[in-house]
């Protein structure tokens, strides 16, 4: 899951504060239907994080100009009424979206949910957000770097590891049993069977 944590901000009037453990889980692709539904592209092959909470926090799209005079303000929170998978995305309705115009105004918006609401993963499964920032070391005691992201390839994910030397190229290691010896979330470390020669 491509995700990022955000700090919580103070409440302003009735605007809910973003949870301290908020994780970006998808983007609004556009309106769905005529009654205010939206189409959301999840940031994971399994969109369970979107289904884990009925409270979706909203942030405007990245790198956009002013919304323009008269543009409706985005709701800071969507209270989800229904959500279901459809094709490679999720379609949802929310109390704050009474019609198609309101849904269209959300196009490109970023959707966040509280990490605490995520379902517990099965043994040997991990959320992307929990792997980012972990230190990766091999069987020889060499630290390869820190996980800065993951790449979804279909059959499996690939860890993107940035060495301590910031100018060194990223190391890419498939996140599969053949190369990953173990993940210690409490210790913030991933052990791998990967020689430094493999990284070149």
TORLO-161560 format. One line per field, with one value per residue (C-alpha): y, x, z negated. Coordinates in Angstrom, 2 decimals. Layout:
y = (Y,...)
x = (X,...)
z = (Z,...)
//
This chain:
y = (0.00,3.33,5.40,8.40,9.48,12.99,14.91,15.75,19.36,21.30,21.25,24.39,24.81,21.62,20.53,17.24,16.95,14.53,11.58,11.38,7.91,8.87,6.86,7.73,4.77,6.02,8.80,9.83,9.12,10.75,10.55,7.30,7.26,10.18,10.11,11.37,8.21,8.36,6.03,5.53,4.01,2.12,2.21,-1.55,-4.62,-5.50,-2.46,-3.67,-0.50,1.47,-0.87,-0.80,2.57,4.50,7.75,8.82,11.98,14.12,16.24,18.17,16.83,17.40,20.04,21.82,25.48,27.50,25.77,28.89,31.47,29.92,26.37,24.34,23.58,19.92,18.20,17.36,14.13,11.69,9.60,6.56,5.04,2.25,1.01,-1.96,-3.23,-2.64,-3.68,-2.49,0.19,0.95,2.80,4.54,6.90,9.30,11.55,14.65,13.91,14.48,14.58,14.07,17.67,17.20,13.93,15.48,18.23,15.54,14.31,13.87,14.23,12.14,9.71,8.88,6.55,5.94,3.22,1.96,0.93,-1.41,-5.10,-7.25,-8.81,-12.55,-14.05,-13.15,-10.30,-6.61,-3.26,-1.16,1.76,-0.44,-1.40,2.11,3.46,0.06,-0.59,-3.48,-5.62,-8.81,-12.06,-10.66,-7.82,-5.21,-2.48,-1.99,1.07,2.10,1.17,4.29,2.68,-0.42,-1.33,-3.50,-5.86,-8.13,-11.43,-9.75,-6.43,-5.07,-3.15,0.17,0.65,3.87,3.34,5.65,7.24,9.46,9.52,5.72,4.15,2.50,-1.21,-3.20,-6.48,-8.66,-9.01,-12.80,-15.62,-16.40,-13.07,-11.91,-13.80,-11.92,-8.65,-7.26,-4.43,-3.76,-3.60,-1.58,-3.98,-6.34,-9.18,-10.27,-12.79,-10.26,-9.58,-6.08,-7.46,-8.32,-4.67,-3.50)
x = (0.00,1.40,0.86,2.00,1.42,0.23,0.31,-2.97,-4.09,-6.35,-10.10,-11.38,-15.07,-16.79,-13.83,-12.50,-8.80,-6.77,-5.83,-2.17,-2.00,-3.76,-2.62,-3.31,-5.15,-6.52,-7.49,-10.89,-11.01,-14.37,-18.12,-20.06,-23.75,-26.14,-26.70,-23.35,-21.27,-17.49,-14.95,-11.77,-8.48,-6.97,-3.21,-3.11,-4.18,-6.39,-8.52,-9.42,-8.02,-10.77,-13.40,-11.93,-13.46,-16.64,-14.72,-12.62,-10.56,-10.10,-7.19,-7.04,-5.00,-1.23,0.37,-2.75,-3.40,-6.09,-9.49,-10.94,-13.43,-16.71,-15.33,-16.94,-14.73,-13.88,-15.41,-12.70,-14.45,-16.67,-19.05,-19.29,-22.74,-21.69,-18.49,-17.84,-15.28,-16.00,-13.42,-9.99,-11.44,-13.95,-17.24,-18.72,-21.43,-21.22,-23.53,-21.61,-22.14,-25.84,-25.52,-23.24,-21.98,-20.67,-19.00,-17.39,-15.88,-13.87,-12.03,-8.34,-8.87,-6.70,-8.41,-6.98,-8.11,-6.82,-4.16,-5.77,-8.84,-6.93,-7.83,-5.13,-3.03,-2.49,0.82,3.53,1.51,2.30,0.87,3.17,2.95,4.42,7.45,8.43,11.20,12.48,16.22,17.29,20.30,21.69,23.03,26.58,25.53,25.72,23.09,21.75,19.63,16.10,12.84,11.53,8.74,7.43,6.64,3.63,4.65,1.62,3.00,4.77,6.01,9.56,11.22,12.81,15.80,17.81,21.41,22.83,24.93,22.22,23.88,24.00,21.30,18.30,18.48,15.48,14.73,11.69,9.57,9.38,10.54,13.48,15.10,13.39,14.43,12.13,10.45,10.81,8.29,9.06,12.78,12.17,14.31,14.06,16.57,17.34,19.45,21.00,24.68,25.91,27.13,23.52,22.64,24.97)
z = (0.00,1.02,-2.15,-4.18,-7.75,-8.53,-11.78,-13.39,-13.25,-15.54,-15.00,-13.30,-13.97,-12.83,-10.69,-12.07,-12.73,-10.65,-12.91,-13.89,-12.32,-9.08,-6.05,-2.44,-0.93,2.38,4.78,6.09,9.82,10.45,9.94,10.08,10.96,10.57,6.80,5.51,5.70,6.23,7.82,5.77,6.91,3.96,3.34,2.75,4.67,1.69,0.78,-2.73,-4.29,-2.53,-3.94,-7.45,-8.35,-7.63,-8.18,-5.19,-5.61,-2.52,-1.31,1.97,4.90,4.94,7.12,8.27,8.71,6.97,7.17,8.69,7.58,6.60,6.42,3.65,0.68,0.28,-2.73,-5.27,-6.21,-4.34,-6.44,-4.19,-3.69,-1.33,0.33,2.57,5.05,8.71,11.30,10.15,7.89,5.18,5.53,2.52,1.34,-1.59,-3.56,-2.43,1.30,2.08,5.87,8.86,8.79,5.25,6.27,9.37,7.20,5.38,8.48,7.65,3.91,1.60,-0.78,-4.21,-6.99,-10.49,-10.62,-13.84,-11.85,-9.50,-9.85,-11.46,-8.66,-8.49,-9.62,-7.15,-5.67,-6.18,-5.21,-3.04,-5.44,-8.20,-6.08,-4.99,-7.19,-8.32,-8.14,-5.89,-6.73,-5.24,-6.74,-6.84,-9.14,-6.38,-6.48,-2.97,-3.72,-4.61,-2.88,-1.13,0.85,2.55,6.12,6.98,9.79,9.82,8.52,5.60,4.24,4.49,1.67,2.65,0.36,0.15,-1.05,-3.70,-0.96,0.52,3.94,4.19,6.36,4.76,4.03,5.25,3.45,4.16,1.02,1.19,-1.10,1.17,0.24,-2.97,-6.09,-8.44,-9.39,-12.92,-13.15,-16.81,-16.07,-12.87,-10.83,-7.86,-7.48,-3.92,-2.06,0.30,0.89,1.68,5.01,5.87,5.53,8.24)
//
